[in-house]
Amino acid sequence: MENNKKIPTKSRRSFLSAFTSADTTTAKPGMVKMLTADGKIVEIEKSVLEAASKNKKATNKEIYDWMQNPSKENK
């Protein structure tokens, strides 16, 4: 009657860690995943993202001057 071998029990934590461990091993340090306008996932460096967020926005006049607009030629 020595058949009472202990069956290893798995907790919810070990079950859920199987799904999350794959994501953490493929991620590179200093990289951020982002979604592009056409639906593709790309990885960029955090420093590039931080530098882009510090830029000031263009004013409407700057955009109008930059555009090639036929109405500007009349002036």
C-alpha positions in Angstrom: 0.0 0.0 0.0 2.9 2.3 -0.6 1.2 3.7 -3.8 0.5 7.0 -2.0 3.1 8.9 -4.0 2.7 12.7 -3.8 1.5 14.2 -7.0 3.2 17.5 -7.6 0.6 20.3 -7.3 1.0 23.3 -9.5 -0.2 26.6 -8.3 -2.0 29.3 -10.3 1.1 31.4 -10.1 3.3 28.8 -11.8 0.6 28.3 -14.4 0.3 32.0 -15.2 4.1 32.5 -15.1 4.4 30.1 -18.1 2.6 32.7 -20.2 4.4 35.8 -19.0 7.9 34.4 -18.9 8.0 34.1 -22.7 7.3 37.8 -23.1 10.0 38.9 -20.6 12.8 36.9 -22.1 12.3 38.3 -25.6 12.1 41.9 -24.5 15.3 43.8 -24.8 16.3 46.2 -22.1 15.7 49.8 -23.0 13.2 49.0 -25.8 9.5 49.8 -26.0 6.9 48.1 -28.2 4.6 50.4 -30.1 1.9 50.1 -32.7 2.3 51.9 -36.0 -0.6 53.6 -37.9 -0.8 50.6 -40.3 -1.1 48.1 -37.4 2.4 46.7 -37.2 4.3 46.3 -33.9 7.7 47.8 -33.8 10.3 48.1 -31.0 12.1 51.4 -30.5 14.6 52.6 -27.9 13.2 54.5 -24.9 15.7 57.3 -25.5 14.2 58.0 -28.9 10.7 58.1 -27.5 11.7 60.5 -24.7 13.5 62.8 -27.2 10.5 62.8 -29.5 8.1 63.7 -26.7 10.2 66.7 -25.7 10.0 68.3 -29.1 7.7 71.3 -29.4 4.7 71.1 -31.7 4.5 73.1 -34.9 2.2 76.0 -35.1 -0.5 76.4 -37.8 1.5 79.1 -39.5 4.6 76.9 -39.6 2.6 74.1 -41.2 1.0 76.5 -43.7 4.4 77.9 -44.7 5.8 74.4 -45.1 2.9 73.1 -47.3 3.0 73.4 -51.0 -0.4 75.1 -51.4 -1.6 76.8 -54.6 -3.4 79.5 -52.6 -0.1 80.8 -51.3 1.1 81.6 -54.8 -1.7 84.2 -55.3 -0.4 86.3 -52.4 
